[in-house]
Amino acid sequence: MSKSSLSPLSSKCRDIQYLNEISYSYWKAQVLFVAVEMDLFTLLEGKGKSCKAISKRLGTNLRATEMILNALISLGLLSKVKGVYKNTAISNRYLVKGNSLYQGDRIHHFHNLWDNWSGLGVAIKTGKPTAYDNAEEEVDERKLNEFIKAMHNIGIIQAEEVCKRLDLKNCHKLLDLGGGQGTYAVRFVKGNPKMTAVVFDLPDVIKITKRYIRKSGLKEGVMVQAGDCLKDGLGKELYDIVFVSNLLHIYKPVENQRILKKCWDSLKKKGIVVIQEFILNSSKTRPLFGTLFSLNMLIGTSGGSSYTERDMKGWLKKIGFKNLKKINLSLDSGLIVGYK
Ligand SMILES: C[S@@+](CC[C@H](N)C(=O)[O-])C[C@H]1O[C@@H](n2cnc3c(N)ncnc32)[C@H](O)[C@@H]1O
């Protein structure tokens, strides 16, 4: 068969395969969700186990268990040698509970968003959120705890790089605005012993923040402040640096300008504001995660979105921040930095 007769067919196959992969990618996600939620990878740490032993320990159906184990091999998350299923390097490192880089809570958070995403079609039609968590309503403690755990999984990875990329030598007082579980504040203080930090977040979150700070082993240096940054002030000229990580995507541009003006007020002269976000390119079409995350905000907030570098620099410039720059990070996020 000549090459020319093959190529149109193979490009057709590639196209169809590409569409298939997008369409069934939720099958892959479900396999991962179920495996993580059964805590399969923790069970297989070390020597591994046979399918029979796994199904006995998990109380699952033998035939079904073999099917999911085989799918996990295909996904590169397990291996099988002589009937013994074992973790691969990636599952050992990130999916075994108790490991410092554990990502299972973040994966579970994506599963929690599953129902929200089934409302995407309606949200596209109406432009309105279909799964809006109104901060004024009573908080679902389980959901909030799971959300915060997921933020911690991501934070543990990100905070290392953020710390390496920022020069915080002359920063003694830091505000971690919308700081959630305080992962970043703790990491900043651990890396800069002369620094103290305040984690500012909504009152229900601050109760959880205190637990995370206690667990971090830091005896002092990280304080908490409960409040709503849309309603409450952040203080006047108190901080050398305000870190605003993954907060602005929840809100509309006009709300973000209000928040950033409060950051300005709370900063000392020459203070630094650092925004961490999933930053879109100027045409808002890349990176893929940022474009999808915008839809996640469409579904779940009353006006949130991923934003471009230009959007964020524009807000900062209007307020008066200077020497604006972008720092790319290795995962899906980036930093926007400005000086008072
Ligand atoms: C996506 S989480 C990010 C947490 C943390 N900054 C991080 O990057 O891991 C957003 C945080 O902002 C907090 N937040 C949202 N709206 C807020 C508001 N109006 N005032 C204070 N905190 C707020 C949430 O409670 C949550 O902890």
PDBQT file of the ligand as one rigid body, heavy atoms in Angstrom, charges set to zero:
ROOT
HETATM    1  C1  LIG A 401      -9.521  29.027  46.147  1.00  0.00    +0.000 C 
HETATM    2  S1  LIG A 401      -9.252  29.336  47.845  1.00  0.00    +0.000 S 
HETATM    3  C2  LIG A 401      -7.528  29.701  47.884  1.00  0.00    +0.000 C 
HETATM    4  C3  LIG A 401      -6.898  29.470  49.225  1.00  0.00    +0.000 C 
HETATM    5  C4  LIG A 401      -5.396  29.841  49.282  1.00  0.00    +0.000 C 
HETATM    6  N1  LIG A 401      -5.183  31.234  49.039  1.00  0.00    +0.000 N 
HETATM    7  C5  LIG A 401      -4.642  29.003  48.299  1.00  0.00    +0.000 C 
HETATM    8  O1  LIG A 401      -4.228  29.516  47.239  1.00  0.00    +0.000 OA
HETATM    9  O2  LIG A 401      -4.443  27.806  48.572  1.00  0.00    +0.000 OA
HETATM   10  C6  LIG A 401      -9.978  30.928  48.047  1.00  0.00    +0.000 C 
HETATM   11  C7  LIG A 401      -9.993  31.381  49.486  1.00  0.00    +0.000 C 
HETATM   12  O3  LIG A 401     -10.487  32.717  49.533  1.00  0.00    +0.000 OA
HETATM   13  C8  LIG A 401     -11.384  32.826  50.604  1.00  0.00    +0.000 C 
HETATM   14  N2  LIG A 401     -12.327  33.929  50.341  1.00  0.00    +0.000 N 
HETATM   15  C9  LIG A 401     -13.241  33.983  49.366  1.00  0.00    +0.000 A 
HETATM   16  N3  LIG A 401     -13.928  35.125  49.445  1.00  0.00    +0.000 NA
HETATM   17  C10 LIG A 401     -13.430  35.809  50.516  1.00  0.00    +0.000 A 
HETATM   18  C11 LIG A 401     -13.748  37.059  51.096  1.00  0.00    +0.000 A 
HETATM   19  N4  LIG A 401     -14.709  37.813  50.598  1.00  0.00    +0.000 N 
HETATM   20  N5  LIG A 401     -13.044  37.448  52.178  1.00  0.00    +0.000 NA
HETATM   21  C12 LIG A 401     -12.056  36.656  52.683  1.00  0.00    +0.000 A 
HETATM   22  N6  LIG A 401     -11.716  35.472  52.161  1.00  0.00    +0.000 NA
HETATM   23  C13 LIG A 401     -12.396  35.039  51.084  1.00  0.00    +0.000 A 
HETATM   24  C14 LIG A 401     -12.076  31.470  50.645  1.00  0.00    +0.000 C 
HETATM   25  O4  LIG A 401     -12.708  31.237  51.871  1.00  0.00    +0.000 OA
HETATM   26  C15 LIG A 401     -10.906  30.541  50.365  1.00  0.00    +0.000 C 
HETATM   27  O5  LIG A 401     -10.236  30.161  51.525  1.00  0.00    +0.000 OA
ENDROOT
TORSDOF 0
